[in-house]
Amino acid sequence: RVRRLVEALAVCHSVNVTEDGAYQAASPDEVALVSFAQSLGLRLVKRSLTHMTVSRPDGSEAEYAILEVFPFTSETKRMGIIVRDEVTGGIALLMKGADATMAPLVQFSDWLEEECGNL
């Protein structure tokens, strides 16, 4: 579960990589989350409007086609992205947002309730 969470943080965002390798985004929270994923070994290498590359701890790279982005809004209090893994062809919808917004949208689990309670 934790690995999938960190993978989602490394992919579900609107962060760009500058020429000198720094992260740039409209929200400092986005940069902080992507930087956290990097500290755990998943580094955003490059991103365009249609593709992104993430390096993994083992040195391999994951290539994703960005199929759709659902930007964060103050109304929905969440953002999402649909990506296709360029190796496996698998398509995933990843979402993140305020815990009060996201918790009702996901399947109940004791783990989720406990983690939200820890926030």
N, C-alpha and C positions, 0 to 999 in steps of 0.2 A: 504493500500500500504506500509506503513512504517513497519507494523508488518511483512509482507512477506519479505521485504528487510532485516530486522534484522534476520529473520529465515534463509534467504539465506546466510548471512554473517556467521552464526553459523554453517552452513553445507558445504558450498562451499569453501573448503580450503584443504591444505595438512599439517595441524598442528597436532602434536602428543602431548599427555599428558604424562609427566614424572611420575615416581613413587611418587614424592613429590607433584604432582598436578600442576607443572609449565607447561607452553606451550612451545613447541619447534618446530621450522620450519626453512627451509633454508632461508626464507625471513622474515625480521623483520616486513614488511608490513602485512604479513599474521597473525603474532602474534598480531599485533595491532588491526586488524579487528576482530579477535576472542575475544580479550580482550574487545573491544568495545561492542560486542554482549553480553558478560558476564555482563558488567556493566548495561545492559538493561534487565538482567534476564535470558538470554539463555546461559547456561554454558556448554562447551564441557567437558564431564565427562571422556570419554575414546574413543579411536579410534584404530582400527587395519587396516590391509590392506582390510578387507572385511566388517567391521561394525563400526558404531559410535553410541554413546549415548550422547544426549543433554538433560540437565535438564531445565525445564520450570519454569517461575516465580511462578506457583501454586504448585510446588514441584513434579509434574509428570515428567516422563522421556519419551523422544521420541527416539525410536530405529530405526536406518536406516541400511539397507544393502547397501554397496557400490558396485554398479554394474560395473561402469567404471569411470576412472579418466582421464581427458584430461589435462595434465600438462601445466602450463604457458610456453610460448616460446617467445623469442624476435621477432619472425616472426609473430605470431598471436596476440600477446599482450593481451591474454586472457587465462583463464583456465576454465574448466568445470568439473562437476561431475554428474553422473546419480545415483540416490539413490531410494531405495524402502522403503517406510514407513512400518515397520514391523507390525503395527496394522491395518492400512487401506488397505495395499497392493498397494497403489497409487505409481506410478513411476513418478519421476520428473527429468528433466535436468535443472541444475542450472549453470549459467555462470556469470563470472565477468571479468572485464578488463578495459583497458583505455577507458575513455568516448568517445574519438574520434573513437575508434574501435567498441564499443558497440552500440552507438546511431544509426548508420545506420542499425543495425541488429534487432532493436525492432520496434514495431508498434508506429507510431507517436502519441504523446500526448502533449498537452500544458504543463502538469506537468513535463514531461521529459525534454522538451526544456527549461523550466524555471529553473529546478534544474541543468542542465548541464551549463546553463548560469551563475548560481551562483557560479560555481566552480572556 
